[in-house]
């Protein structure tokens, strides 16, 4: 599954990355700090649920 993470808190982002890293079928495509940045990233590299 392709995943985009949207969160401004670095500790939360790292926790999510680590949790998802244990799943070989999950792939973090990008990390955005706000909604606008997430939309910009989605237009270039779309995760499953954009």
N, C-alpha and C positions, 0 to 999 in steps of 0.2 A: 504494500500500500504506500502510495506517495503522500507525504505529510508536510504541511507548512505549519510552523509554530508562530503564533502571534502573542507576544508578551514583552513587557518593558522591564521586567525584573530578571536580571541575569541569573540569579540563583534558581529561579523557577525554570528558566530556559534550560539550564544545565541539568536540572533534575528530570525534566521531560526528555532531553536528549539521552540521558543515561537509561531511563526506563525503556525508551523505544529501541535503544541499541541492543537490548537483550532479545529483541524480536527480529529474526533474520528476514521476515517478510515485510518489515516496515523500513521506509527510507525517508529520512528528513531531507526535503529538498532545499528549504530555506527557513530563515528566522526573520520575522518582521517585528518592529517595535510598536507599530500602530496600524490601524485599519487601512489608511491610505497606502502605506508601504506594502501591506499584504496584497491589496488590489493590484499594485504595480507589479509585484512579484508573480501574482497569479496570471497576469497577462503574458508573461514571458515563460513561466514554468508552472503549469497548472497541477496542483495536487488533486486528490480524488474528489474532494467535496466543494471546490470553488464554484 
